[in-house]
Amino acid sequence: MRLADLTTMGVGGEPSLIVDAYSREQLVAALVDAADDDWFVLGGGSNLLAADEPFDGTVIRILTSGFAPIDGAPEGFQRVSVEAGQNWDEFVAWTVAEGLQGVEAMSGIPGTAGAAPIQNVGAYGQEIVQTLVSVDLIDEGSSEIVEVPAAELGLGPRTSDLKRHYGEEPIRNAVIAGITLDLRVVGTDPTPVADERIRGALSLLETDALSLAEIRDRVLAIRASKGMVLDPSDADTRSAGSFFNNPIIAEADARRLPAECPRWPVDEVVEAVQVFDLATWDGQVPRVAAPASRVKVSAAWLIENSGLPKGFALHGSRASLSTKHTLAITNRGGATADEVAALARYVRTRVASEYGITLNPEPVFVGVEL
C-alpha cells in the first residue's frame, strides 16, 4: 500500500513495512521492533507530505480508538481520556452531544486525537492547550508509557516540544498514546458565547446565545466553504490543510506591512515590576525597556497579495492552490510530491520577495525538501 492511499494529500510512495497498532500494547511492541530502522507513526495522514519514492523503513499506523469520562476534574468540568488513534471530529461531535465545552470550535479538523497536542491544533479562538491536562507518551527508545502534564510540552502557537518542524528535530522525540482533557460542563441549551474570538469568527453579538451544536454547525459550514472539511468529491479538500503557518514576527516588522494585512497580537503585555533596596536606593527609577512584542500575520493574505490567486498552479502541474483558500496546496488529481513541493517553493519565494517574510510549512515532510 502506498502512502498516497493513506494521506489526505494523496501522494507518497510505498513503505517497506506497514504495521497496524490497534492497542497501546501493539503500539509499544511496534516501536520496539522498529527501533533500529527508519520509522514514523501515522494517524489520519492529514498533515503529511511524503516523497514519491518508496520509503525504506516502517510506518506504524496508530489505529487505537475510544474515549471515556474519568475522575479528577475540577468542579464544573468533566475529565475525558482519549486514545491517540481516535478520529478527532467524531470525538468533538460526542463532546457537543454531551454538553461539554472546549473543543466545539475545532469541529471538522481532520486527523486523530493524538496529533492534536503535537502542533497545538486550534481554530476560531480555541486551542488544545486550553483544555489539555496531560498526554501519555512513549519516549524514543523506551517501552514505557508515561503521563506528562501539558505544562511540560512547550505548547505554543501551532507548536510543541513534540513537533517536528521543517528541517529540525523535535525537542522531545516521543509518540503520543493518549490524551486527557478537562471540558466545561455547560449542557446542550443555548448560552451566551463568552469567547470574544469565537464571537468574532461567527459574527456574533455579545448578547447572542448559541448551543454547542449550533457553534459546531456554523464552524463546519465555514470550514466547508474554505475546502477544509474532507469531501472525496471536492479536489480542494485533497490537501494537508493549511500548508503554511501564519508567520509570527516582531510588531515593528508588522508595521511595515500594508494596513489591510490581518494581524493578531501574540504576547500578553505584562507590566514590569521593579524591586529596590531602600537602604541604597537613590530615589531615581530607571527606565525599563519594554520587551519587543510579537504579532501573528495572515499567511493566506501574504500569498494572495504576492500575486498568487486562489487556484494558482505552475504550468503543467497537477498541484494548485485551493480554489477556495490560498493557504492550502491541493492535489487536483494525480499530482506528485515533487509537484506539490515545487509549488510550495514558488509560494515561499514570491512571499519572501514581496514582503521579506519566509513562510514555514506546517505539514510533516518525509523524504521531501523545499
FIRO-494679 format. One record per atom (N, C-alpha, C): x, y, z. Coordinates in steps of 0.001 Angstrom, whole numbers, padded with zeros to 6 digits, always signed. Example, Ala and Ser with C-alpha at 12.3 -4.5 7.8 and 13.67 -1.06 7.14 Angstrom:
REM residues 2
+013190-005690+007800/+012300-004500+007800/+013200-003300+007800/+012850-002250+007080/+013670-001060+007140/+012900+000030+007870/
This chain:
REM residues 370
+000847-001193+000000/+000000+000000+000000/+000887+001250+000000/+000566+002217-000849/+001334+003444-000931/+000836+004465+000095/+001726+005369+000481/+001318+006427+001396/+000286+007342+000746/+000279+007373-000572/-000746+008144-001276/-002150+007666-000917/-002269+006389-000555/-003579+005835-000195/-003938+006093+001266/-002986+006598+002037/-003181+006754+003478/-003123+008200+003936/-002975+009126+002986/-002863+010535+003342/-003916+011355+002608/-004318+012463+003202/-005335+013314+002569/-004783+014069+001373/-003463+014262+001313/-002861+014897+000151/-002856+013967-001053/-002832+012661-000800/-002900+011685-001883/-001615+011521-002653/-000461+011739-001995/+000830+011498-002632/+001692+010689-001667/+002711+010029-002215/+003630+009271-001367/+003840+007868-001869/+005080+007391-001740/+005433+006055-002210/+005088+004965-001212/+005564+003763-001518/+005233+002589-000706/+006305+002345+000349/+005937+002166+001612/+006921+001850+002649/+007369+000394+002547/+008519+000129+003120/+008983-001254+003181/+008048-002108+004028/+007521-001504+005098/+006654-002246+006015/+005636-001309+006637/+004402-001769+006743/+003354-001046+007459/+002875-001932+008605/+002879-001393+009811/+002409-002133+010983/+001201-001401+011553/+000110-002101+011724/-001112-001530+012292/-001173-001815+013790/-001320-000766+014587/-001404-000917+016038/-002807-000558+016500/-003554-001564+016944/-004937-001363+017392/-005049-001229+018909/-003945-001366+019604/-003943-001228+021069/-002634-000577+021484/-002589-000104+022725/-001356+000504+023232/-000236-000528+023293/-000590-001750+023631/+000417-002806+023700/+001030-003058+022323/+000180-003093+021296/+000682-003288+019940/+001522-002101+019483/+001153-000910+019921/+001920+000274+019564/+003313+000217+020172/+003405-000102+021448/+004705-000207+022102/+005548-001285+021430/+004948-002440+021140/+005689-003530+020502/+006199-003121+019127/+005386-002391+018375/+005796-001951+017039/+006965-000982+017120/+006938-000093+018104/+008029+000868+018266/+009329+000168+018665/+009230-000838+019520/+010420-001600+019922/+010996-002341+018723/+010136-002978+017938/+010599-003749+016777/+011248-002855+015721/+010766-001615+015596/+011261-000715+014546/+012415+000165+015017/+012864-000035+016237/+013825+000892+016847/+015106+001038+016044/+015547-000012+015366/+016818+000034+014634/+016638+000446+013178/+015422+000754+012765/+015133+001129+011378/+014649+002571+011307/+014560+003098+010098/+013832+004343+009899/+012352+004053+010077/+011662+004924+010811/+010234+004695+011046/+009557+006018+011335/+008270+006031+011161/+007455+007126+011663/+006050+006608+011909/+005321+007311+012765/+003957+006906+013066/+003001+007716+012208/+001872+007125+011897/+000872+007742+011036/-000491+007633+011698/-001168+008770+011794/-002527+008767+012318/-003503+008852+011172/-004139+010022+011026/-005099+010199+009943/-004466+010580+008621/-003167+010860+008614/-002481+011210+007375/-002879+012561+006817/-003397+013437+007656/-003895+014739+007186/-002867+015852+007306/-001673+015530+007800/-000651+016567+007980/+000710+016036+007526/+000706+015296+006408/+001917+014631+005950/+002107+014836+004450/+003345+015156+004061/+003740+015176+002657/+004915+014214+002511/+004673+013098+001849/+005688+012062+001678/+006167+012020+000239/+007442+011675+000059/+008044+011622-001267/+007413+010527-002118/+007575+010670-003428/+007026+009685-004361/+007810+008373-004329/+009094+008451-003964/+009913+007251-003935/+009516+006358-002766/+009773+005044-002866/+009471+004149-001745/+010180+004585-000470/+009526+004425+000660/+010122+004743+001956/+010778+003487+002504/+012089+003544+002663/+012844+002384+003133/+012806+002330+004653/+011662+001979+005175/+011505+001925+006614/+010117+001434+006984/+009763+001643+008250/+008496+001144+008800/+007552+002300+009085/+006316+002143+008667/+005252+003077+009017/+004346+002390+010022/+004211+002997+011189/+003359+002434+012246/+002061+003226+012284/+000971+002571+011917/-000340+003228+011911/-000977+003089+013285/-001284+004235+013909/-001944+004219+015218/-003445+004149+014976/-004013+002991+015233/-005429+002748+014963/-006208+002479+016243/-005647+002886+017373/-006393+002797+018625/-007581+003746+018559/-008612+003454+019315/-009787+004333+019310/-010509+004236+020643/-011359+005228+020859/-012166+005237+022068/-011872+006419+022965/-012864+006759+023791/-012737+007840+024765/-013728+007566+025876/-013437+008099+027060/-014316+007829+028200/-014139+008897+029265/-015236+009276+029936/-015116+010179+031088/-014349+009490+032210/-013503+010247+032912/-012770+009720+034055/-012852+010729+035198/-012458+010300+036372/-012495+011169+037545/-011291+012115+037559/-011418+013160+038400/-010276+014019+038652/-010423+015453+038217/-011509+015804+037543/-011659+017169+037031/-012090+018133+038132/-011758+019419+037998/-012270+020422+038944/-013792+020519+038853/-014397+021158+039849/-015853+021314+039853/-016302+022082+038609/-017354+021582+037978/-017888+022214+036782/-017277+021704+035494/-016340+020767+035600/-015675+020212+034426/-015824+018696+034409/-015620+018124+033232/-015559+016680+033089/-014220+016318+032462/-013500+015442+033119/-012233+014961+032567/-012513+013792+031630/-011827+013798+030470/-012050+012772+029450/-010713+012242+028972/-010614+010915+028882/-009425+010263+028342/-009715+009824+026908/-008781+010096+025995/-008990+009804+024575/-007792+009046+024031/-008041+007964+023305/-006959+007211+022682/-006383+007996+021503/-005087+007821+021261/-004391+008622+020254/-004950+008422+018846/-005396+007231+018515/-005875+006967+017162/-007332+007331+016939/-007987+007873+017955/-009388+008231+017845/-009597+009338+016815/-010546+009153+015902/-010893+010202+014945/-011299+011453+015716/-010627+012568+015419/-010824+013791+016199/-012249+014307+016082/-012779+014410+014885/-014089+015040+014724/-015194+014177+015323/-015046+012871+015294/-016029+012015+015965/-016038+012299+017466/-014857+012511+018027/-014768+012852+019444/-015416+014203+019719/-015144+015201+018873/-015739+016526+019061/-017256+016429+019012/-017782+015669+018064/-019239+015505+017954/-019822+014934+019248/-019107+013995+019864/-019576+013405+021129/-019573+014461+022244/-018524+015276+022333/-018484+016286+023387/-019647+017265+023247/-019965+017629+022026/-021080+018550+021781/-022394+017922+022229/-022593+016664+021871/-023829+015972+022257/-023946+015826+023773/-022794+015743+024457/-022786+015586+025910/-022827+016924+026649/-022800+018033+025917/-022812+019345+026563/-021501+019711+027215/-020379+019231+026647/-019053+019509+027187/-018353+020537+026290/-018016+021665+026870/-017471+022791+026110/-015947+022793+026132/-015358+023176+025000/-013913+023343+024972/-013254+022994+023658/-013927+022169+022822/-013326+021788+021539/-014304+021940+020376/-015495+022487+020634/-016523+022569+019591/-016101+023440+018413/-015281+024474+018667/-014825+025339+017576/-013777+024644+016715/-013285+023484+017164/-012324+022702+016388/-013008+021587+015615/-014312+021721+015405/-015060+020762+014599/-014523+020743+013178/-014527+019558+012589/-014149+019428+011190/-012663+019318+010939/-011835+019488+011966/-010390+019317+011774/-010119+017834+011548/-009469+017481+010435/-009228+016062+010157/-008112+015513+011031/-007982+014201+011031/-006897+013575+011767/-007339+012937+013060/-006374+012626+013899/-006625+011876+015121/-006335+012712+016360/-006862+012241+017490/-006700+012976+018750/-005235+013079+019160/-004455+012041+018877/-003057+012056+019279/-002242+013123+018584/-002693+013551+017418/-001961+014582+016683/-002247+015975+017225/-003352+016138+017961/-003787+017471+018377/-002749+018212+019224/-002138+017579+020239/-001167+018340+021035/+000145+018609+020305/+000482+017813+019299/+001791+017937+018661/+001967+019330+018073/+000920+019834+017415/+001031+021192+016889/+000011+022119+017543/-000443+021733+018731/-001384+022566+019476/-002485+023072+018544/-003241+022116+017982/-004243+022476+016985/-005255+023444+017579/-005814+024261+016713/-006805+025219+017159/-007547+025820+015994/-008660+026454+016310/-009460+027130+015292/-010479+028016+015979/-010691+029188+015401/-011775+030080+015816/-011770+030357+017313/-010569+030600+017844/-010471+031023+019241/-010185+029917+020232/-010238+028671+019798/-009928+027572+020713/-008631+026897+020293/-007844+026472+021291/-006645+025677+021066/-006637+024546+022065/-005972+023458+021697/-005967+022290+022576/-005295+022602+023906/-004374+023587+023927/-003684+023939+025163/-004666+024421+026229/-005827+024930+025823/-006792+025458+026784/-007497+024369+027580/-007525+023154+027054/-008250+022076+027726/-007375+020874+028063/-006166+020822+027498/-005309+019643+027676/-004766+019569+029097/-004940+018424+029721/-004414+018184+031064/-003063+017479+030987/-003002+016425+030175/-001774+015638+030078/-001818+014780+028827/-000673+014216+028493/-000598+013238+027416/+000121+012003+027937/-000209+010862+027363/+000508+009626+027654/+001544+009435+026549/+002816+009433+026925/+003914+009439+025959/+004741+008163+026020/+005248+007791+024846/+006254+006735+024741/+007507+007404+024174/+008491+007644+024992/+009716+008280+024524/+010498+007326+023640/+011227+007909+022683/+012025+007093+021774/+013018+006248+022571/+013066+004981+022239/+013963+004065+022929/+013393+003458+024184/+012164+003857+024548/+011528+003348+025763/+010359+002446+025406/+010042+001534+026290/+008854+000696+026132/+007825+001008+027206/+008041+002130+027909/+007128+002537+028972/+006253+003701+028511/+004998+003709+028952/+004091+004825+028696/+004060+005683+029953/+004395+006963+029799/+004438+007863+030948/+003443+008998+030751/+002813+009422+031825/+001886+010551+031774/+002678+011843+031977/+002529+012760+031033/+003278+014016+031069/+002298+015180+031127/+002391+016062+032117/+001483+017213+032199/+001619+018107+030974/+000518+018724+030594/+000514+019604+029425/+001519+020735+029571/+001724+021209+030801/+002630+022327+031034/+004076+022000+030679/+004400+020717+030530/+005773+020315+030229/+005989+020036+028749/+005024+020392+027905/+005104+020054+026485/+005519+021223+025601/+005743+022392+026181/+006149+023537+025379/+005106+023950+024359/+003844+023893+024730/+002770+024220+023796/+002750+025710+023489/+002716+026044+022204/+002657+027430+021759/+001849+027516+020492/+001890+028651+019798/+001121+028803+018565/+001519+027757+017524/+000683+026767+017320/+000869+025683+016357/+002200+024963+016546/+002585+024792+017792/+003845+024111+018042/+003837+023455+019410/+004815+022599+019624/+005072+021976+020923/+006465+021374+020864/+006939+020889+021998/+008238+020221+022024/+008218+018912+021242/+007032+018425+020906/+006905+017154+020196/+006863+017325+018687/+006741+018563+018210/+006541+018775+016778/+007869+018737+016024/+007838+018061+014889/+008994+018008+014001/+008864+019154+012997/+009470+020294+013325/+009433+021430+012427/+010270+021147+011186/+009928+021810+010106/+010655+021601+008860/+012144+021872+009066/+012959+020851+008760/+014403+020986+008873/+014939+020849+010275/+014086+020540+011265/+014532+020430+012648/+013976+019163+013287/+014692+018685+014276/+014217+017561+015068/+013368+018081+016229/+012401+017294+016703/+011615+017743+017859/+012489+017828+019105/+012116+018694+020025/+012850+018807+021286/+012732+017515+022084/+011536+016917+022042/+011333+015632+022708/+010791+014649+021678/+011562+013620+021387/+011166+012638+020377/+010339+011553+021061/+009050+011618+020882/+008156+010695+021578/+006883+010508+020772/+006164+009447+021086/+004908+009115+020425/+003782+009209+021450/+002696+009845+021067/+001550+010002+021959/+000661+008764+021873/+000360+008196+023036/-000538+007039+023097/-001960+007441+023480/-002112+008590+024121/-003432+009050+024534/-003337+010455+025099/-004490+011104+025208/-004531+012464+025762/-005663+012544+026785/-005540+013523+027688/-006568+013757+028697/-006948+015227+028668/-008259+015487+028626/-008779+016853+028550/-009732+017117+029711/-009812+018372+030137/-010855+018835+031052/-011786+019748+030266/-013055+019362+030160/-014041+020115+029396/-015122+020644+030330/-015520+021893+030098/-016508+022522+030963/-017902+021957+030681/-018625+021654+031741/-019985+021137+031607/-020949+022319+031476/-021525+022506+030282/-022428+023638+030054/-023810+023191+029586/-023961+021917+029236/-025258+021438+028762/-025455+021709+027282/-026635+021357+026809/-026907+021450+025370/-027814+022608+024988/-028242+023421+025949/-029103+024567+025640/-028246+025762+025192/-028845+026703+024484/-028107+027906+024076/-027639+028702+025290/-026408+029197+025208/-025841+030055+026241/-025047+031170+025560/-024852+032314+026243/-024016+033371+025656/-022612+032843+025348/-022056+033281+024244/-020716+032838+023829/-019697+033788+024451/-018999+033312+025464/-018106+034176+026225/-016838+034528+025470/-016339+033616+024656/-015056+033835+023984/-015197+034847+022853/-014479+035962+022987/-014579+037040+022002/-014117+036588+020623/-013115+035702+020575/-012595+035251+019290/-013609+034386+018553/-014327+033544+019281/-015363+032730+018640/-016489+033629+018152/-016871+034626+018981/-017924+035555+018543/-017508+036263+017258/-016267+036699+017198/-015798+037386+016008/-015815+036488+014783/-015366+035240+014948/-015312+034313+013822/-016702+033970+013308/-017665+033921+014218/-019026+033532+013838/-019957+034732+013676/-019384+035943+013748/-020160+037182+013582/-021308+037261+014582/-020987+037049+015845/-021988+037069+016908/-021885+038350+017729/-023025+038796+018235/-023047+039877+019202/-022762+039313+020584/-022372+040192+021494/-022058+039735+022840/-023269+039129+023534/-024462+039537+023117/-025683+039035+023743/-026237+037797+023059/-025656+037395+021928/-026153+036220+021209/-025870+034947+022001/-026848+034051+021986/-026696+032767+022675/-026786+031639+021647/-025861+030705+021722/-025861+029550+020841/-025588+028295+021651/-026142+027193+021212/-025792+025914+021806/-024467+025440+021205/-023846+024465+021856/-022610+023899+021312/-022854+023308+019929/-024023+022708+019741/-024341+022112+018441/-024438+023182+017356/-024996+024340+017715/-025103+025420+016731/-023720+025981+016392/-022856+026083+017387/-021484+026528+017111/-020797+025538+016186/-020946+024252+016479/-020335+023219+015632/-020845+023321+014194/-022141+023466+014025/-022712+023544+012673/-022159+024752+011911/-022039+025880+012588/-021535+027082+011920/-020057+026930+011560/-019294+026339+012462/-017875+026131+012180/-017701+025186+010993/-018473+024120+010968/-018379+023172+009855/-018732+023848+008531/-019719+024718+008555/-020107+025426+007328/-018987+026355+006859/-018353+027058+007799/-017250+027951+007439/-016087+027149+006872/-015734+026066+007544/-014616+025247+007076/-014916+024639+005698/-016138+024194+005494/-016505+023619+004196/-016394+024661+003086/-016761+025902+003393/-016680+026957+002380/-015245+027250+001981/-014281+026862+002846/-012865+027057+002558/-012190+025775+002071/-012980+024720+001858/-012405+023454+001423/-011632+022743+002505/-011978+022993+003777/-011237+022425+004889/-011987+021301+005611/-013071+020798+005001/-013759+019615+005514/-013644+018543+004442/-013090+017394+004800/-012796+016364+003804/-014049+015958+003036/-013911+015940+001710/-015011+015579+000809/-014385+014930-000419/-014561+013624-000615/-013923+012928-001741/-014273+013523-003102/-015408+014200-003193/-015828+014767-004475/-015260+016167-004718/-014542+016716-003741/-014036+018084-003835/-012514+018064-003789/-011874+018356-004940/-010408+018323-005002/-009772+019354-004082/-010502+020394-003699/-009946+021390-002789/-009673+020811-001405/-010265+019683-001088/-010028+019060+000213/-008929+018008+000131/-008406+017758-001059/-007301+016809-001230/-006002+017560-000941/-005768+017780+000335/-004664+018633+000763/-004186+018186+002136/-003215+018925+002663/-002765+018710+004042/-003262+019841+004930/-004402+020413+004562/-004929+021552+005309/-004105+022791+005033/-003947+023618+006030/-003126+024822+005868/-001677+024404+005659/-001113+024749+004493/+000235+024268+004179/+001308+025097+004871/+001003+026362+005158/+001983+027238+005806/+001425+027775+007113/+002325+027919+008087/+001943+028563+009346/+001792+030066+009142/+000897+030674+009905/+000846+032133+009945/+002135+032626+010601/+002909+033471+009921/+004189+033911+010496/+003981+034723+011772/+004880+034545+012716/+004913+035356+013933/+006157+036225+013849/+005963+037534+013775/+007058+038475+013538/+007016+039587+014577/+008084+040338+014628/+008137+041477+015547/+007105+042524+015133/+006509+043172+016126/+005493+044179+015841/+006044+045284+014940/+007331+045614+015129/+007946+046650+014290/+007969+046224+012827/+008209+044942+012578/+008197+044444+011200/+006771+044410+010652/+005815+044082+011509/+004424+044033+011064/+003931+045409+010635/+004451+046459+011274/+004015+047808+010922/+004449+048201+009513/+005417+047492+008955/+005866+047778+007592/+004961+047135+006540/+004105+046224+006974/+003179+045587+006048/+002000+046513+005776/+001320+046330+004650/+000125+047132+004391/-000883+047004+005533/-001591+048070+005817/-002519+048100+006955/-003606+047045+006839/-003956+046682+005602/-005049+045723+005414/-004630+044275+005655/-003334+044033+005893/-002894+042660+006198/-003393+042274+007592/-004204+041229+007708/-004721+040828+009032/-003588+040444+009975/-003725+040816+011232/-002701+040526+012231/-003349+040399+013600/-002688+039620+014451/-003223+039382+015788/-002070+039405+016782/-002238+040036+017938/-001162+040048+018940/-000926+038645+019486/+000332+038368+019776/+000699+037055+020306/+001054+037138+021769/+001807+038149+022149/+002305+038261+023517/+001382+039110+024372/+001097+038619+025562/+000327+039400+026526/+001234+040471+027122/+000741+041698+027198/+001528+042786+027765/+001513+042673+029288/+002692+042509+029865/+002820+042377+031318/+003611+043570+031849/+003022+044260+032806/+003696+045436+033368/+004909+045006+034176/+006041+045632+033862/+007284+045289+034552/+007216+045719+036016/+007752+044886+036905/+007812+045184+038334/+009278+045347+038716/+009602+046479+039332/+010971+046720+039774/+011030+046693+041300/+012087+046095+041809/+012288+045985+043255/+013578+046736+043608/+013508+047599+044628/+014668+048402+045026/+015014+048109+046484/+016306+048165+046763/+016805+048079+048138/+016718+049480+048730/+015806+049701+049675/+015581+051030+050230/+016818+051588+050916/+017686+050717+051368/+018891+051188+052066/+019870+051867+051112/+019816+051505+049839/+020783+052070+048879/+020106+052817+047741/+018780+052822+047700/+018073+053440+046568/+018261+054959+046585/+018578+055540+045416/+018831+056977+045318/+017592+057774+044939/+016437+057117+044886/+015194+057811+044572/+014894+057895+043092/+015825+057467+042235/+015614+057503+040793/+015100+056150+040314/+014072+056210+039461/+013519+054982+038882/+014047+054841+037458/+014929+053879+037219/+015486+053732+035870/+014405+053304+034874/+014592+053766+033670/+013660+053415+032609/+013886+051960+032199/+012818+051243+032093/+012901+049827+031707/+012396+049689+030282/+013217+049108+029442/+012814+048899+028050/+011756+047808+027981/+010667+048120+027306/+009603+047124+027156/+010072+046017+026218/+009746+044767+026535/+010151+043676+025642/+009466+043828+024289/+010182+043432+023250/+009619+043520+021903/+008420+042592+021792/+007306+043128+021361/+006109+042317+021232/+006062+041691+019852/+005344+040594+019760/+005250+039852+018510/+003818+039883+017996/+003702+039693+016691/+002407+039741+016032/+002319+038563+015065/+001173+037929+015026/+000913+036884+014032/+000202+037513+012848/+000700+037257+011649/+000092+037833+010450/-000429+036718+009554/-001347+037068+008675/-002046+036094+007852/-001196+035615+006687/-000840+034331+006695/-000094+033758+005576/-000936+033763+004308/-002233+033512+004443/-003109+033494+003266/-003121+034865+002588/-003171+035929+003383/-003161+037279+002803/-001833+037547+002097/-000728+037155+002722/+000584+037366+002118/+000692+036643+000781/+000178+035417+000716/+000246+034639-000521/-000575+035307-001613/-001816+035619-001297/-002706+036172-002318/-002234+037544-002786/-001654+038317-001882/-001212+039658-002250/+000218+039672-002786/+000797+038483-002934/+002052+038352-003660/+001787+038020-005127/+000522+038090-005510/+000163+037827-006895/-000186+036396-007192/-000501+035609-006143/-000847+034200-006323/-002305+034007-005926/-003212+033988-006867/-004636+033909-006540/-005074+032490-006201/-006257+032382-005690/-006857+031066-005462/-006837+030273-006772/-006470+028994-006689/-006419+028148-007878/-005121+028236-008652/-004169+029056-008196/-002918+029221-008943/-002162+027895-009032/-001594+027614-010215/-000782+026419-010423/+000370+026759-011353/+001486+026093-011181/+002588+026206-012120/+002209+025504-013422/+002778+025947-014520/+002404+025417-015831/+002600+023892-015882/+001538+023187-016264/+001604+021743-016430/+001516+020936-015155/+001396+021618-014005/+001374+020911-012727/-000042+020480-012359/-000121+019348-011678/-001409+018859-011178/-001621+019247-009709/-000751+020091-009186/-000924+020662-007845/-001252+022138-007987/-002152+022626-007162/-002507+024044-007224/-002902+024534-005852/-002906+025863-005708/-003543+026431-004530/-005026+026106-004589/-005629+025949-003452/-007067+025691-003406/-007826+026807-004105/-008917+026462-004752/-009758+027486-005380/-010593+028224-004352/-010529+027773-003090/-011322+028398-002021/-010466+029131-001003/-009179+028758-000893/-008359+029303+000187/-006898+029171-000216/-006173+030285-000290/-004800+030242-000790/-003827+029562+000162/-004227+029270+001379/-003313+028665+002341/-003160+027164+002131/-004021+026568+001322/-003956+025127+001083/-003384+024841-000295/-002449+023881-000349/-001957+023350-001615/-002673+022033-001861/-003270+021887-003034/-004151+020759-003284/-003650+019892-004428/-004064+018642-004376/-003789+017662-005435/-005022+017611-006319/-004892+018128-007533/-006059+018209-008419/-006370+016879-009086/-005536+015873-008827/-005735+014548-009404/-004461+014047-010047/-003809+013077-009395/-002582+012517-009941/-001343+013338-009700/-001399+014328-008834/-000218+015138-008543/+000839+014297-007833/+002090+014670-008034/+003192+014021-007345/+003664+014895-006190/+004446+014296-005296/+005022+015075-004201/+005960+016146-004743/+006655+015833-005822/+007547+016822-006429/+006764+018038-006919/+005576+017819-007479/+004761+018937-007956/+004252+019779-006797/+003853+019122-005715/+003408+019850-004526/+004564+020678-003966/+005750+020058-003856/+006902+020753-003303/+007332+021920-004192/+007250+021747-005509/+007636+022823-006427/+006735+024037-006249/+005449+023802-006088/+004521+024906-005866/+004787+025572-004520/+005047+024762-003495/+005342+025323-002174/+006589+026189-002226/+007626+025746-002930/+008845+026549-003058/+008548+027872-003763/+007733+027804-004807/+007411+029013-005564/+006651+030008-004682/+005702+029508-003902/+004931+030368-003000/+005864+031035-001993/+006752+030255-001382/+007690+030819-000396/+008557+031907-001023/+009022+031642-002248/+009893+032606-002923/+009156+033904-003211/+007914+033798-003678/+007151+035002-004002/+006875+035843-002763/+006469+035195-001685/+006171+035925-000455/+007440+036559+000117/+008541+035819+000104/+009796+036361+000612/+010258+037545-000224/+010084+037451-001546/+010488+038542-002431/+009630+039786-002229/+008327+039575-002010/+007400+040703-001908/+007426+041350-000529/+007526+040539+000526/+007366+041070+001887/+008543+040785+002824/+009551+040045+002348/+010692+039750+003200/+010376+038794+004323/+009336+037989+004176/+008913+037034+005205/+009003+035628+004621/+009672+034727+005333/+009782+033338+004899/+008673+032517+005546/+007808+031946+004733/+006741+031098+005244/+007301+029724+005605/+006914+029217+006762/+007343+027889+007188/+006218+026885+006990/+006527+025742+006396/+005472+024747+006142/+004963+024117+007426/+003705+023768+007425/+003083+023171+008598/+003120+021649+008584/+002959+020989+007423/+002942+019520+007444/+004299+018927+007798/+004271+017654+008174/+005492+016875+008367/+005934+016365+006997/+007224+016523+006692/+007765+016078+005408/+008541+014783+005610/+008335+013834+004721/+009103+012589+004716/+009740+012447+003336/+011049+012628+003277/+011760+012482+002019/+011549+013620+001047/+011021+014750+001518/+010746+015911+000662/+011520+017100+001203/+012094+017881+000299/+012800+019093+000679/+012210+020293-000067/+012184+021429+000613/+011802+022681-000049/+013050+023507-000376/
